[in-house]
Amino acid sequence: MTHWVFGYGSLIWKADFPFRERAPGTIRGWARRFWQGSHDHRGTPSAPGRVVTLVEAEGAVCRGMAYRIEAAVFDHLDHREKNGYRRVTLPIELTGAATVTGTVYLATPDNPAFLGPAPAPEIAAHILGSEGPSGRNVDYFLELVAALEQLGVDDPHLDGIHSELRRLGVEGTA
C-alpha cells in the first residue's frame, strides 16, 4: 500500500528517500513560515537554526511537492523530521490531477523547538548566523527559494526574508 506525503520545505529539494511518483501539489488553509527551530540539522541545541513549518491561516495556499511512497519510508521521514514535527493528515491537491489524502509533517507552537514569529530582519540574521550538522542555515533557505522558483511559487514570507538576506550581502539563490 502506498501513501502520499507533502513537502513544503527541504522535502521539495532534498528527496533522499525512494518514491513511486512525485507531483507538484497544494494544501489550503496553511502558510509556510520560518518559525521552527532546528537543533539537529541547521543548528545545534545551544544555537538552533530556523526552518519552515506550517501555520493555519484562513485563505492561505501552500504549494510544494507531493510524493507517493511505500509505508516503510515513514521510518526514514520520521527520523528526518524528528525535531518537533508530527504527522498530520490533510487533503493535497495534485497539480493537474485529483485531490488525495496525505501526510504532512508540521511543527506546532506547543513543541519545545518552536521559535515563533519574528520580523524579517531578525529571521534573516538568525538564518545567516546558524549552522548545524546538515550545513549552513542560509544554504537551506536558498535551496528552498530556488526550488520554489522552479515551481513558479511566490511566497511573500520568504520574499521578505530574502530581501533582508540580500541587504546583509547574501546574493542570489542556491
N, C-alpha and C positions, 0 to 999 in steps of 0.2 A: 504494500500500500504506500502511496506517495502522499506528500503534504506540500503545501505552499508556504513559503516564508518570504517576508517582505523586508528588504533592506533600504534604509534611508540615510545611512552614514557609510562607514567603511565597507559594509556588505555590498554596496554598489560597485566599488572599485577593487575590492580585495576578496574575491570569491575563492577562498583557499579550501574549498570543500567540493565534493562531487555533486553535480546536479543533473537532472534529466532534461530540464528545459529552463530557459531564462526569458523573461519578458518585462519590458517597462510596465510599471503599474502605478496606481494611485490609491491612496486612502484618504477619506474625507473626515473632517472634524478634528484633525490632528495637525499640529505645526512643529516643524523641526527647530530645535533650539540647542545652542551650545551651553547647556546648563548642568551637564553631568560631569562629575569629577572622574578622572582616570588615574587610579593608583597603580594599575597593573600593566598598562600599555603605553600611554603617552605622558606619564608622570610617575611619581613614586608615592608611597604612603605619606612621606613628610612634605612632598611638594607635588600634589596631583595636577595633572593637566586638565584640559576641558575637551569633552567630546559631546556628540549630539545625543539627544533623547527626543521624545515627542511629548508635547503637552496638548491637552484638549483645548480646542479653540473653535468656537462656533463659526462655520463657514470656511474654515481653513481647508486647503487642499495640499497634500504632501505627495510629491512624485518621487519615485525611486525605482528599484529593480526587484522583481519577484522571481523566486526560484522554486522549481518543483523538485523536491528532494525525497530520498528514502528516509524513513523514520530514524535509522541508525545515525544519520548526520546530526541529529539533535544533540548527541553526546559531545561532538566537537563544538557545535554552536553554543551549547550551554556553558562549556568551559571558556570559550572565547568571550562570551557576554556575561561573565560571572560577577563583575564588579558593580552590583546594584541593579542589574537588569532582570526583568522577569518576562515570562511569555504571556502574551495576551492574544486572544483570537479576535480578528477583525475581518470585515469584508475588504477584499483587494480587487480593484477594477483593473483588469489586464488590458493594456492598450490594444485596441482592435479586436478584443475578444470578450468573453463573458466575465462576470464578477465571480470570484472564488472566495471561499473562506480560507484564511491563512493565519499564520503565526507571525506576530511582530514582537520583537524584544524592545521593551521600553523601561526606562528608569523613572520611577515616580518620586515625588518630593519626600516620601517617607523613608527612602533608603539612605544609609549613612554617607554615601559618596555624593549625594545631590548637592550641587553648589548654588543652583537657582539663578534667577535673572541678575543681570548687571548691565551697565551701559556698554555700548560697543567699544569705546576706547579701553575700558577695563578688561573686557573679554579678549580683545586683540593683544594687549600687553601680556596678559596671562598666558595666552596661546604661544606667543613669541618666546616667552621665558621658560617654557616647560619642555621636558624631555624625559622619556622613560625607556623601558626595555624594547619597545617596538619602534623607537625613534623619536624624532623631534615632533612636538605637537603641531608646529606650523606646517610640517610636511603632510600630516593628516588633514589639516584644514585645506591646504592647496590641492591635495588629491581629490577631496570631496568637491571643491569648487570646479575642478577640471571635469570630473565625472558628471556633475550636474549640467555643465555647459554642453557636454556631448549629448545629454538627453534633452537639451533645449529648455532646461528648467531655470527660471528666475526665482531666487529666494531672497526676499528683502532683508531678512535677518542676517544671512551670510554676506549679502552685498555690503551692509553697514560695517561688519567686522572686516571684510576685505578692504574696504576704503581706508579704515584705520590702520590695517597692516601695511598698506602701500604708503601711508603717511609716515609710518615708522621705518620705511626703507625696504619693505619686502616687495619684490617685483613679481608680476605675472602669476601664473598658475604652476602647478607641479611639473 
